[in-house]
């Protein structure tokens, strides 16, 4: 038989878990990425100077094709460049990219990532 105190504790834990899930969902919905703003950011940061026309024709084979890449991947890569080498487990080391992303907010990076994902590119998935 379940004691009233145990039942109350179980209900409390369930309510806390529900509140946490709702909070996480609300945080993710707080900023819906704006690909239009991402294009403005891409143009103002002159991403095409290295990544080429439509971010799909890099000027050097050392630079990646970005067009069509998953937004989550682009966002995380930009965050890693912003972190730099201060955290060797998470940061990326590229002086040009680090300089490019320092002024971007997290919502700017989400917008930029949404824009890049919306572009048609040469990236293909293996089948």
N, CA, C and O atoms as a printed pandas DataFrame, in Angstrom:
     atom_number atom_name residue_name chain_id  residue_number  x_coord  y_coord  z_coord
0              1         N          UNK        A               1    0.842   -1.179    0.000
1              2        CA          UNK        A               1    0.000    0.000    0.000
2              3         C          UNK        A               1    0.883    1.236    0.000
3              4         O          UNK        A               1    1.869    1.304    0.735
4              5         N          UNK        A               2    0.535    2.196   -0.812
5              6        CA          UNK        A               2    1.290    3.441   -0.923
6              7         C          UNK        A               2    0.824    4.393    0.168
7              8         O          UNK        A               2   -0.372    4.618    0.353
8              9         N          UNK        A               3    1.776    4.937    0.874
9             10        CA          UNK        A               3    1.472    5.905    1.929
10            11         C          UNK        A               3    1.171    7.251    1.276
11            12         O          UNK        A               3    1.708    7.546    0.208
12            13         N          UNK        A               4    0.328    8.068    1.891
13            14        CA          UNK        A               4    0.000    9.382    1.316
14            15         C          UNK        A               4    1.233   10.241    1.069
15            16         O          UNK        A               4    1.290   10.981    0.087
16            17         N          UNK        A               5    2.217   10.145    1.953
17            18        CA          UNK        A               5    3.420   10.949    1.788
18            19         C          UNK        A               5    4.196   10.516    0.540
19            20         O          UNK        A               5    4.742   11.355   -0.176
20            21         N          UNK        A               6    4.243    9.194    0.279
21            22        CA          UNK        A               6    4.930    8.700   -0.920
22            23         C          UNK        A               6    4.185    9.135   -2.179
23            24         O          UNK        A               6    4.812    9.513   -3.168
24            25         N          UNK        A               7    2.869    9.086   -2.150
25            26        CA          UNK        A               7    2.067    9.498   -3.300
26            27         C          UNK        A               7    2.287   10.979   -3.596
27            28         O          UNK        A               7    2.448   11.372   -4.752
28            29         N          UNK        A               8    2.293   11.792   -2.547
29            30        CA          UNK        A               8    2.526   13.216   -2.721
30            31         C          UNK        A               8    3.914   13.479   -3.296
31            32         O          UNK        A               8    4.080   14.351   -4.148
32            33         N          UNK        A               9    4.896   12.738   -2.839
33            34        CA          UNK        A               9    6.265   12.877   -3.346
34            35         C          UNK        A               9    6.330   12.505   -4.828
35            36         O          UNK        A               9    6.995   13.187   -5.609
36            37         N          UNK        A              10    5.653   11.440   -5.216
37            38        CA          UNK        A              10    5.627   11.001   -6.617
38            39         C          UNK        A              10    4.959   12.057   -7.497
39            40         O          UNK        A              10    5.454   12.361   -8.582
40            41         N          UNK        A              11    3.848   12.612   -7.041
41            42        CA          UNK        A              11    3.145   13.647   -7.802
42            43         C          UNK        A              11    4.036   14.879   -7.941
43            44         O          UNK        A              11    4.100   15.485   -9.011
44            45         N          UNK        A              12    4.718   15.245   -6.868
45            46        CA          UNK        A              12    5.620   16.397   -6.903
46            47         C          UNK        A              12    6.741   16.190   -7.921
47            48         O          UNK        A              12    7.059   17.101   -8.685
48            49         N          UNK        A              13    7.343   14.996   -7.937
49            50        CA          UNK        A              13    8.416   14.712   -8.900
50            51         C          UNK        A              13    7.892   14.776  -10.327
51            52         O          UNK        A              13    8.572   15.294  -11.212
52            53         N          UNK        A              14    6.698   14.257  -10.559
53            54        CA          UNK        A              14    6.112   14.290  -11.902
54            55         C          UNK        A              14    5.832   15.728  -12.332
55            56         O          UNK        A              14    6.057   16.085  -13.488
56            57         N          UNK        A              15    5.347   16.544  -11.418
57            58        CA          UNK        A              15    5.064   17.946  -11.741
58            59         C          UNK        A              15    6.352   18.696  -12.067
59            60         O          UNK        A              15    6.382   19.505  -12.994
60            61         N          UNK        A              16    7.407   18.432  -11.315
61            62        CA          UNK        A              16    8.694   19.074  -11.588
62            63         C          UNK        A              16    9.239   18.653  -12.951
63            64         O          UNK        A              16    9.753   19.481  -13.703
64            65         N          UNK        A              17    9.126   17.373  -13.262
65            66        CA          UNK        A              17    9.603   16.886  -14.561
66            67         C          UNK        A              17    8.815   17.526  -15.696
67            68         O          UNK        A              17    9.392   17.907  -16.715
68            69         N          UNK        A              18    7.499   17.647  -15.527
69            70        CA          UNK        A              18    6.669   18.278  -16.554
70            71         C          UNK        A              18    7.044   19.743  -16.743
71            72         O          UNK        A              18    7.127   20.230  -17.870
72            73         N          UNK        A              19    7.268   20.437  -15.639
73            74        CA          UNK        A              19    7.655   21.846  -15.723
74            75         C          UNK        A              19    8.993   22.001  -16.438
75            76         O          UNK        A              19    9.181   22.945  -17.205
76            77         N          UNK        A              20    9.922   21.081  -16.191
77            78        CA          UNK        A              20   11.228   21.142  -16.848
78            79         C          UNK        A              20   11.087   20.940  -18.350
79            80         O          UNK        A              20   11.712   21.659  -19.129
80            81         N          UNK        A              21   10.283   19.980  -18.766
81            82        CA          UNK        A              21   10.070   19.703  -20.191
82            83         C          UNK        A              21    9.413   20.900  -20.864
83            84         O          UNK        A              21    9.827   21.303  -21.951
84            85         N          UNK        A              22    8.409   21.465  -20.238
85            86        CA          UNK        A              22    7.724   22.631  -20.799
86            87         C          UNK        A              22    8.687   23.812  -20.898
87            88         O          UNK        A              22    8.669   24.549  -21.884
88            89         N          UNK        A              23    9.525   23.993  -19.882
89            90        CA          UNK        A              23   10.510   25.083  -19.907
90            91         C          UNK        A              23   11.500   24.933  -21.044
91            92         O          UNK        A              23   11.830   25.909  -21.716
92            93         N          UNK        A              24   11.980   23.704  -21.265
93            94        CA          UNK        A              24   12.918   23.473  -22.368
94            95         C          UNK        A              24   12.256   23.723  -23.712
95            96         O          UNK        A              24   12.861   24.318  -24.604
96            97         N          UNK        A              25   11.020   23.274  -23.862
97            98        CA          UNK        A              25   10.305   23.493  -25.116
98            99         C          UNK        A              25   10.096   24.984  -25.355
99           100         O          UNK        A              25   10.267   25.463  -26.476
100          101         N          UNK        A              26    9.730   25.711  -24.319
101          102        CA          UNK        A              26    9.520   27.156  -24.458
102          103         C          UNK        A              26   10.819   27.866  -24.809
103          104         O          UNK        A              26   10.813   28.814  -25.593
104          105         N          UNK        A              27   11.917   27.424  -24.245
105          106        CA          UNK        A              27   13.213   28.055  -24.547
106          107         C          UNK        A              27   13.581   27.843  -26.000
107          108         O          UNK        A              27   14.132   28.743  -26.635
108          109         N          UNK        A              28   13.287   26.668  -26.539
109          110        CA          UNK        A              28   13.603   26.403  -27.941
110          111         C          UNK        A              28   12.702   27.190  -28.880
111          112         O          UNK        A              28   13.121   27.560  -29.977
112          113         N          UNK        A              29   11.479   27.446  -28.462
113          114        CA          UNK        A              29   10.544   28.186  -29.300
114          115         C          UNK        A              29   10.714   29.697  -29.158
115          116         O          UNK        A              29   10.171   30.466  -29.952
116          117         N          UNK        A              30   11.458   30.111  -28.162
117          118        CA          UNK        A              30   11.606   31.536  -27.894
118          119         C          UNK        A              30   12.201   32.269  -29.091
119          120         O          UNK        A              30   11.872   33.431  -29.330
120          121         N          UNK        A              31   13.055   31.617  -29.830
121          122        CA          UNK        A              31   13.635   32.258  -31.014
122          123         C          UNK        A              31   13.519   31.308  -32.193
123          124         O          UNK        A              31   14.301   30.368  -32.334
124          125         N          UNK        A              32   12.530   31.571  -33.036
125          126        CA          UNK        A              32   12.430   30.811  -34.277
126          127         C          UNK        A              32   13.418   31.451  -35.244
127          128         O          UNK        A              32   13.372   32.659  -35.477
128          129         N          UNK        A              33   14.298   30.652  -35.797
129          130        CA          UNK        A              33   15.341   31.168  -36.679
130          131         C          UNK        A              33   14.738   31.897  -37.881
131          132         O          UNK        A              33   13.734   31.459  -38.443
132          133         N          UNK        A              34   15.352   32.996  -38.262
133          134        CA          UNK        A              34   14.907   33.847  -39.361
134          135         C          UNK        A              34   15.946   33.800  -40.475
135          136         O          UNK        A              34   16.980   34.464  -40.405
136          137         N          UNK        A              35   15.655   33.003  -41.510
137          138        CA          UNK        A              35   16.598   32.840  -42.618
138          139         C          UNK        A              35   16.826   34.164  -43.357
139          140         O          UNK        A              35   17.909   34.394  -43.895
140          141         N          UNK        A              36   15.817   35.028  -43.384
141          142        CA          UNK        A              36   15.981   36.338  -44.032
142          143         C          UNK        A              36   17.048   37.175  -43.326
143          144         O          UNK        A              36   17.886   37.804  -43.971
144          145         N          UNK        A              37   17.005   37.174  -42.012
145          146        CA          UNK        A              37   18.038   37.875  -41.255
146          147         C          UNK        A              37   19.381   37.173  -41.438
147          148         O          UNK        A              37   20.427   37.822  -41.451
148          149         N          UNK        A              38   19.353   35.855  -41.578
149          150        CA          UNK        A              38   20.584   35.111  -41.826
150          151         C          UNK        A              38   21.258   35.538  -43.123
151          152         O          UNK        A              38   22.483   35.632  -43.189
152          153         N          UNK        A              39   20.454   35.798  -44.158
153          154        CA          UNK        A              39   21.022   36.276  -45.430
154          155         C          UNK        A              39   21.670   37.642  -45.243
155          156         O          UNK        A              39   22.765   37.890  -45.748
156          157         N          UNK        A              40   20.991   38.525  -44.515
157          158        CA          UNK        A              40   21.554   39.859  -44.238
158          159         C          UNK        A              40   22.886   39.712  -43.505
159          160         O          UNK        A              40   23.860   40.386  -43.841
160          161         N          UNK        A              41   22.930   38.837  -42.511
161          162        CA          UNK        A              41   24.167   38.612  -41.761
162          163         C          UNK        A              41   25.262   38.023  -42.645
163          164         O          UNK        A              41   26.423   38.423  -42.555
164          165         N          UNK        A              42   24.888   37.072  -43.499
165          166        CA          UNK        A              42   25.855   36.463  -44.408
166          167         C          UNK        A              42   26.461   37.516  -45.330
167          168         O          UNK        A              42   27.669   37.530  -45.564
168          169         N          UNK        A              43   25.606   38.398  -45.851
169          170        CA          UNK        A              43   26.088   39.451  -46.744
170          171         C          UNK        A              43   26.961   40.456  -45.993
171          172         O          UNK        A              43   28.010   40.865  -46.490
172          173         N          UNK        A              44   26.528   40.852  -44.800
173          174        CA          UNK        A              44   27.277   41.865  -44.059
174          175         C          UNK        A              44   28.605   41.335  -43.525
175          176         O          UNK        A              44   29.544   42.107  -43.331
176          177         N          UNK        A              45   28.693   40.041  -43.290
177          178        CA          UNK        A              45   29.953   39.449  -42.830
178          179         C          UNK        A              45   30.785   38.911  -44.002
179          180         O          UNK        A              45   31.861   38.345  -43.807
180          181         N          UNK        A              46   30.263   39.100  -45.226
181          182        CA          UNK        A              46   30.964   38.727  -46.452
182          183         C          UNK        A              46   31.413   37.266  -46.458
183          184         O          UNK        A              46   32.556   36.957  -46.795
184          185         N          UNK        A              47   30.499   36.378  -46.080
185          186        CA          UNK        A              47   30.814   34.944  -46.040
186          187         C          UNK        A              47   31.242   34.415  -47.414
187          188         O          UNK        A              47   32.065   33.505  -47.508
188          189         N          UNK        A              48   30.675   34.996  -48.477
189          190        CA          UNK        A              48   30.982   34.540  -49.829
190          191         C          UNK        A              48   32.432   34.799  -50.221
191          192         O          UNK        A              48   32.931   34.180  -51.161
192          193         N          UNK        A              49   33.115   35.694  -49.524
193          194        CA          UNK        A              49   34.515   35.980  -49.856
194          195         C          UNK        A              49   35.367   34.717  -49.761
195          196         O          UNK        A              49   36.315   34.547  -50.528
196          197         N          UNK        A              50   35.041   33.848  -48.841
197          198        CA          UNK        A              50   35.791   32.586  -48.689
198          199         C          UNK        A              50   34.997   31.376  -49.167
199          200         O          UNK        A              50   35.542   30.468  -49.793
200          201         N          UNK        A              51   33.689   31.378  -48.859
201          202        CA          UNK        A              51   32.873   30.190  -49.152
202          203         C          UNK        A              51   32.238   30.243  -50.531
203          204         O          UNK        A              51   31.565   29.297  -50.938
204          205         N          UNK        A              52   32.442   31.335  -51.255
205          206        CA          UNK        A              52   32.038   31.425  -52.654
206          207         C          UNK        A              52   30.579   31.767  -52.877
207          208         O          UNK        A              52   29.805   31.984  -51.945
208          209         N          UNK        A              53   30.237   31.806  -54.163
209          210        CA          UNK        A              53   28.886   32.144  -54.602
210          211         C          UNK        A              53   27.887   31.184  -53.967
211          212         O          UNK        A              53   28.083   29.969  -53.988
212          213         N          UNK        A              54   26.823   31.732  -53.407
213          214        CA          UNK        A              54   25.791   30.955  -52.722
214          215         C          UNK        A              54   26.363   30.038  -51.640
215          216         O          UNK        A              54   25.742   29.040  -51.274
216          217         N          UNK        A              55   27.526   30.376  -51.142
217          218        CA          UNK        A              55   28.225   29.599  -50.100
218          219         C          UNK        A              55   28.418   28.151  -50.519
219          220         O          UNK        A              55   28.421   27.240  -49.692
220          221         N          UNK        A              56   28.581   27.960  -51.839
221          222        CA          UNK        A              56   28.680   26.616  -52.399
222          223         C          UNK        A              56   29.898   26.438  -53.298
223          224         O          UNK        A              56   30.130   25.342  -53.808
224          225         N          UNK        A              57   30.671   27.485  -53.496
225          226        CA          UNK        A              57   31.844   27.430  -54.373
226          227         C          UNK        A              57   33.029   28.071  -53.666
227          228         O          UNK        A              57   33.409   29.191  -54.007
228          229         N          UNK        A              58   33.623   27.391  -52.694
229          230        CA          UNK        A              58   34.725   27.993  -51.936
230          231         C          UNK        A              58   35.864   28.449  -52.837
231          232         O          UNK        A              58   36.137   27.845  -53.875
232          233         N          UNK        A              59   36.522   29.527  -52.420
233          234        CA          UNK        A              59   37.622   30.069  -53.206
234          235         C          UNK        A              59   38.886   29.223  -53.050
235          236         O          UNK        A              59   39.836   29.379  -53.818
236          237         N          UNK        A              60   38.900   28.346  -52.079
237          238        CA          UNK        A              60   40.031   27.449  -51.845
238          239         C          UNK        A              60   39.469   26.102  -51.387
239          240         O          UNK        A              60   38.467   26.060  -50.674
240          241         N          UNK        A              61   40.105   25.008  -51.792
241          242        CA          UNK        A              61   39.601   23.691  -51.368
242          243         C          UNK        A              61   39.670   23.490  -49.851
243          244         O          UNK        A              61   39.061   22.562  -49.319
244          245         N          UNK        A              62   40.405   24.351  -49.164
245          246        CA          UNK        A              62   40.503   24.248  -47.706
246          247         C          UNK        A              62   39.248   24.739  -47.008
247          248         O          UNK        A              62   39.011   24.401  -45.848
248          249         N          UNK        A              63   38.438   25.535  -47.702
249          250        CA          UNK        A              63   37.216   26.084  -47.115
250          251         C          UNK        A              63   36.044   25.176  -47.463
251          252         O          UNK        A              63   35.969   24.670  -48.583
252          253         N          UNK        A              64   35.131   24.962  -46.523
253          254        CA          UNK        A              64   34.018   24.042  -46.795
254          255         C          UNK        A              64   32.892   24.674  -47.615
255          256         O          UNK        A              64   32.683   25.887  -47.598
256          257         N          UNK        A              65   32.185   23.813  -48.324
257          258        CA          UNK        A              65   30.921   24.212  -48.933
258          259         C          UNK        A              65   29.907   24.223  -47.798
259          260         O          UNK        A              65   29.812   23.262  -47.034
260          261         N          UNK        A              66   29.161   25.292  -47.690
261          262        CA          UNK        A              66   28.203   25.409  -46.591
262          263         C          UNK        A              66   26.758   25.192  -47.024
263          264         O          UNK        A              66   25.956   24.662  -46.256
264          265         N          UNK        A              67   26.421   25.594  -48.239
265          266        CA          UNK        A              67   25.030   25.571  -48.700
266          267         C          UNK        A              67   24.393   24.195  -48.495
267          268         O          UNK        A              67   24.934   23.170  -48.911
268          269         N          UNK        A              68   23.231   24.203  -47.844
269          270        CA          UNK        A              68   22.478   22.977  -47.630
270          271         C          UNK        A              68   22.872   22.198  -46.380
271          272         O          UNK        A              68   22.238   21.196  -46.051
272          273         N          UNK        A              69   23.903   22.644  -45.690
273          274        CA          UNK        A              69   24.341   21.945  -44.476
274          275         C          UNK        A              69   23.271   22.081  -43.390
275          276         O          UNK        A              69   22.561   23.085  -43.338
276          277         N          UNK        A              70   23.159   21.088  -42.539
277          278        CA          UNK        A              70   22.173   21.106  -41.460
278          279         C          UNK        A              70   22.391   22.318  -40.550
279          280         O          UNK        A              70   23.521   22.627  -40.170
280          281         N          UNK        A              71   21.306   22.988  -40.211
281          282        CA          UNK        A              71   21.376   24.189  -39.376
282          283         C          UNK        A              71   21.992   23.902  -38.015
283          284         O          UNK        A              71   22.766   24.711  -37.503
284          285         N          UNK        A              72   21.658   22.760  -37.424
285          286        CA          UNK        A              72   22.218   22.432  -36.105
286          287         C          UNK        A              72   23.738   22.341  -36.163
287          288         O          UNK        A              72   24.430   22.801  -35.255
288          289         N          UNK        A              73   24.246   21.750  -37.224
289          290        CA          UNK        A              73   25.695   21.616  -37.377
290          291         C          UNK        A              73   26.342   22.989  -37.550
291          292         O          UNK        A              73   27.354   23.285  -36.915
292          293         N          UNK        A              74   25.756   23.827  -38.410
293          294        CA          UNK        A              74   26.309   25.166  -38.655
294          295         C          UNK        A              74   26.293   25.986  -37.370
295          296         O          UNK        A              74   27.282   26.639  -37.035
296          297         N          UNK        A              75   25.178   25.953  -36.655
297          298        CA          UNK        A              75   25.079   26.722  -35.411
298          299         C          UNK        A              75   26.167   26.280  -34.433
299          300         O          UNK        A              75   26.853   27.119  -33.849
300          301         N          UNK        A              76   26.324   24.987  -34.254
301          302        CA          UNK        A              76   27.312   24.499  -33.285
302          303         C          UNK        A              76   28.734   24.845  -33.743
303          304         O          UNK        A              76   29.577   25.192  -32.916
304          305         N          UNK        A              77   29.006   24.755  -35.033
305          306        CA          UNK        A              77   30.336   25.115  -35.539
306          307         C          UNK        A              77   30.625   26.593  -35.270
307          308         O          UNK        A              77   31.730   26.943  -34.855
308          309         N          UNK        A              78   29.643   27.456  -35.505
309          310        CA          UNK        A              78   29.827   28.882  -35.247
310          311         C          UNK        A              78   30.077   29.138  -33.757
311          312         O          UNK        A              78   30.934   29.945  -33.397
312          313         N          UNK        A              79   29.328   28.451  -32.900
313          314        CA          UNK        A              79   29.531   28.590  -31.449
314          315         C          UNK        A              79   30.945   28.142  -31.066
315          316         O          UNK        A              79   31.590   28.766  -30.224
316          317         N          UNK        A              80   31.420   27.066  -31.683
317          318        CA          UNK        A              80   32.763   26.575  -31.375
318          319         C          UNK        A              80   33.822   27.590  -31.802
319          320         O          UNK        A              80   34.796   27.804  -31.080
320          321         N          UNK        A              81   33.647   28.210  -32.955
321          322        CA          UNK        A              81   34.587   29.252  -33.373
322          323         C          UNK        A              81   34.541   30.417  -32.389
323          324         O          UNK        A              81   35.575   31.002  -32.065
324          325         N          UNK        A              82   33.354   30.750  -31.918
325          326        CA          UNK        A              82   33.219   31.853  -30.968
326          327         C          UNK        A              82   33.916   31.519  -29.642
327          328         O          UNK        A              82   34.490   32.401  -29.004
328          329         N          UNK        A              83   33.866   30.259  -29.234
329          330        CA          UNK        A              83   34.545   29.840  -28.003
330          331         C          UNK        A              83   36.054   29.845  -28.181
331          332         O          UNK        A              83   36.797   30.039  -27.219
332          333         N          UNK        A              84   36.503   29.633  -29.400
333          334        CA          UNK        A              84   37.932   29.640  -29.695
334          335         C          UNK        A              84   38.687   28.544  -28.981
335          336         O          UNK        A              84   38.147   27.471  -28.712
336          337         N          UNK        A              85   39.909   28.815  -28.684
337          338        CA          UNK        A              85   40.766   27.802  -28.071
338          339         C          UNK        A              85   40.744   27.878  -26.548
339          340         O          UNK        A              85   41.495   27.166  -25.881
340          341         N          UNK        A              86   39.883   28.742  -25.990
341          342        CA          UNK        A              86   39.779   28.840  -24.545
342          343         C          UNK        A              86   39.324   27.537  -23.908
343          344         O          UNK        A              86   39.637   27.262  -22.750
344          345         N          UNK        A              87   38.593   26.745  -24.659
345          346        CA          UNK        A              87   38.161   25.439  -24.181
346          347         C          UNK        A              87   38.584   24.419  -25.236
347          348         O          UNK        A              87   37.895   24.265  -26.245
348          349         N          UNK        A              88   39.686   23.726  -25.029
349          350        CA          UNK        A              88   40.205   22.828  -26.061
350          351         C          UNK        A              88   39.277   21.653  -26.381
351          352         O          UNK        A              88   39.438   21.007  -27.416
352          353         N          UNK        A              89   38.317   21.372  -25.511
353          354        CA          UNK        A              89   37.391   20.267  -25.769
354          355         C          UNK        A              89   36.236   20.694  -26.668
355          356         O          UNK        A              89   35.608   19.855  -27.314
356          357         N          UNK        A              90   35.952   21.993  -26.711
357          358        CA          UNK        A              90   34.799   22.464  -27.472
358          359         C          UNK        A              90   35.144   23.451  -28.573
359          360         O          UNK        A              90   34.460   23.488  -29.595
360          361         N          UNK        A              91   36.180   24.247  -28.395
361          362        CA          UNK        A              91   36.476   25.320  -29.330
362          363         C          UNK        A              91   37.110   24.862  -30.627
363          364         O          UNK        A              91   37.692   23.781  -30.714
364          365         N          UNK        A              92   36.983   25.717  -31.637
365          366        CA          UNK        A              92   37.643   25.504  -32.927
366          367         C          UNK        A              92   38.673   26.600  -33.114
367          368         O          UNK        A              92   38.477   27.737  -32.685
368          369         N          UNK        A              93   39.774   26.243  -33.760
369          370        CA          UNK        A              93   40.881   27.165  -33.911
370          371         C          UNK        A              93   41.014   27.594  -35.366
371          372         O          UNK        A              93   41.589   26.869  -36.178
372          373         N          UNK        A              94   40.488   28.760  -35.697
373          374        CA          UNK        A              94   40.655   29.362  -37.012
374          375         C          UNK        A              94   40.500   30.863  -36.824
375          376         O          UNK        A              94   39.405   31.354  -36.551
376          377         N          UNK        A              95   41.595   31.582  -36.972
377          378        CA          UNK        A              95   41.610   33.015  -36.663
378          379         C          UNK        A              95   40.596   33.808  -37.485
379          380         O          UNK        A              95   39.967   34.728  -36.963
380          381         N          UNK        A              96   40.430   33.465  -38.754
381          382        CA          UNK        A              96   39.489   34.199  -39.608
382          383         C          UNK        A              96   38.064   33.998  -39.111
383          384         O          UNK        A              96   37.318   34.963  -38.944
384          385         N          UNK        A              97   37.684   32.739  -38.874
385          386        CA          UNK        A              97   36.326   32.463  -38.424
386          387         C          UNK        A              97   36.083   33.009  -37.019
387          388         O          UNK        A              97   34.995   33.501  -36.718
388          389         N          UNK        A              98   37.087   32.922  -36.170
389          390        CA          UNK        A              98   36.917   33.465  -34.818
390          391         C          UNK        A              98   36.623   34.962  -34.870
391          392         O          UNK        A              98   35.772   35.455  -34.129
392          393         N          UNK        A              99   37.315   35.677  -35.733
393          394        CA          UNK        A              99   37.075   37.118  -35.865
394          395         C          UNK        A              99   35.688   37.391  -36.441
395          396         O          UNK        A              99   35.024   38.344  -36.033
396          397         N          UNK        A             100   35.248   36.561  -37.384
397          398        CA          UNK        A             100   33.954   36.765  -38.037
398          399         C          UNK        A             100   32.777   36.605  -37.084
399          400         O          UNK        A             100   31.783   37.319  -37.211
400          401         N          UNK        A             101   32.872   35.688  -36.138
401          402        CA          UNK        A             101   31.713   35.352  -35.302
402          403         C          UNK        A             101   31.666   36.070  -33.961
403          404         O          UNK        A             101   30.670   35.963  -33.246
404          405         N          UNK        A             102   32.710   36.794  -33.605
405          406        CA          UNK        A             102   32.748   37.401  -32.273
406          407         C          UNK        A             102   31.584   38.351  -32.005
407          408         O          UNK        A             102   31.120   38.441  -30.868
408          409         N          UNK        A             103   31.111   39.048  -33.003
409          410        CA          UNK        A             103   30.030   40.017  -32.793
410          411         C          UNK        A             103   28.635   39.395  -32.889
411          412         O          UNK        A             103   27.640   40.084  -32.665
412          413         N          UNK        A             104   28.551   38.103  -33.218
413          414        CA          UNK        A             104   27.247   37.462  -33.407
414          415         C          UNK        A             104   26.651   37.001  -32.080
415          416         O          UNK        A             104   27.349   36.457  -31.224
416          417         N          UNK        A             105   25.348   37.228  -31.925
417          418        CA          UNK        A             105   24.628   36.679  -30.779
418          419         C          UNK        A             105   24.233   35.235  -31.120
419          420         O          UNK        A             105   24.387   34.796  -32.260
420          421         N          UNK        A             106   23.734   34.519  -30.141
421          422        CA          UNK        A             106   23.297   33.151  -30.411
422          423         C          UNK        A             106   22.119   33.144  -31.378
423          424         O          UNK        A             106   22.026   32.252  -32.222
424          425         N          UNK        A             107   21.223   34.113  -31.274
425          426        CA          UNK        A             107   20.100   34.155  -32.217
426          427         C          UNK        A             107   20.581   34.515  -33.623
427          428         O          UNK        A             107   20.025   34.029  -34.607
428          429         N          UNK        A             108   21.612   35.365  -33.727
429          430        CA          UNK        A             108   22.200   35.661  -35.042
430          431         C          UNK        A             108   22.748   34.380  -35.669
431          432         O          UNK        A             108   22.549   34.126  -36.858
432          433         N          UNK        A             109   23.433   33.583  -34.866
433          434        CA          UNK        A             109   24.010   32.340  -35.395
434          435         C          UNK        A             109   22.923   31.354  -35.809
435          436         O          UNK        A             109   23.093   30.612  -36.776
436          437         N          UNK        A             110   21.815   31.341  -35.088
437          438        CA          UNK        A             110   20.689   30.478  -35.488
438          439         C          UNK        A             110   20.089   30.960  -36.794
439          440         O          UNK        A             110   19.738   30.152  -37.654
440          441         N          UNK        A             111   19.968   32.284  -36.954
441          442        CA          UNK        A             111   19.449   32.845  -38.204
442          443         C          UNK        A             111   20.379   32.516  -39.367
443          444         O          UNK        A             111   19.924   32.102  -40.433
444          445         N          UNK        A             112   21.662   32.696  -39.163
445          446        CA          UNK        A             112   22.649   32.397  -40.191
446          447         C          UNK        A             112   22.598   30.914  -40.568
447          448         O          UNK        A             112   22.670   30.563  -41.745
448          449         N          UNK        A             113   22.475   30.061  -39.571
449          450        CA          UNK        A             113   22.402   28.615  -39.813
450          451         C          UNK        A             113   21.140   28.256  -40.595
451          452         O          UNK        A             113   21.187   27.403  -41.481
452          453         N          UNK        A             114   20.019   28.892  -40.280
453          454        CA          UNK        A             114   18.771   28.631  -41.013
454          455         C          UNK        A             114   18.910   29.055  -42.473
455          456         O          UNK        A             114   18.438   28.360  -43.373
456          457         N          UNK        A             115   19.555   30.191  -42.702
457          458        CA          UNK        A             115   19.770   30.662  -44.075
458          459         C          UNK        A             115   20.649   29.682  -44.847
459          460         O          UNK        A             115   20.330   29.318  -45.979
460          461         N          UNK        A             116   21.737   29.263  -44.247
461          462        CA          UNK        A             116   22.655   28.338  -44.920
462          463         C          UNK        A             116   21.960   27.023  -45.244
463          464         O          UNK        A             116   22.146   26.468  -46.326
464          465         N          UNK        A             117   21.166   26.529  -44.313
465          466        CA          UNK        A             117   20.434   25.276  -44.560
466          467         C          UNK        A             117   19.443   25.429  -45.710
467          468         O          UNK        A             117   19.188   24.466  -46.434
468          469         N          UNK        A             118   18.882   26.626  -45.889
469          470        CA          UNK        A             118   17.877   26.841  -46.937
470          471         C          UNK        A             118   18.471   26.893  -48.342
471          472         O          UNK        A             118   17.740   26.780  -49.326
472          473         N          UNK        A             119   19.779   27.060  -48.444
473          474        CA          UNK        A             119   20.423   27.162  -49.755
474          475         C          UNK        A             119   20.563   25.797  -50.422
475          476         O          UNK        A             119   20.793   24.788  -49.757
476          477         N          UNK        A             120   20.420   25.782  -51.738
477          478        CA          UNK        A             120   20.687   24.556  -52.493
478          479         C          UNK        A             120   22.196   24.405  -52.621
479          480         O          UNK        A             120   22.900   25.349  -52.977
480          481         N          UNK        A             121   22.673   23.221  -52.329
481          482        CA          UNK        A             121   24.107   22.996  -52.387
482          483         C          UNK        A             121   24.449   21.660  -52.989
483          484         O          UNK        A             121   23.573   20.887  -53.375
484          485         N          UNK        A             122   25.731   21.402  -53.062
485          486        CA          UNK        A             122   26.232   20.156  -53.636
486          487         C          UNK        A             122   26.381   19.047  -52.609
487          488         O          UNK        A             122   26.795   17.938  -52.946
488          489         N          UNK        A             123   26.046   19.338  -51.359
489          490        CA          UNK        A             123   26.174   18.304  -50.330
490          491         C          UNK        A             123   25.145   17.214  -50.566
491          492         O          UNK        A             123   23.980   17.492  -50.850
492          493         N          UNK        A             124   25.580   15.991  -50.445
493          494        CA          UNK        A             124   24.665   14.858  -50.638
494          495         C          UNK        A             124   24.809   13.903  -49.461
495          496         O          UNK        A             124   25.866   13.805  -48.838
496          497         N          UNK        A             125   23.733   13.214  -49.179
497          498        CA          UNK        A             125   23.775   12.191  -48.143
498          499         C          UNK        A             125   24.073   10.845  -48.810
499          500         O          UNK        A             125   23.544   10.532  -49.877
500          501         N          UNK        A             126   24.915   10.074  -48.170
501          502        CA          UNK        A             126   25.196    8.732  -48.693
502          503         C          UNK        A             126   23.969    7.871  -48.464
503          504         O          UNK        A             126   23.291    7.984  -47.443
504          505         N          UNK        A             127   23.699    7.016  -49.422
505          506        CA          UNK        A             127   22.524    6.141  -49.302
506          507         C          UNK        A             127   22.944    4.729  -49.067
507          508         O          UNK        A             127   22.096    3.846  -48.940
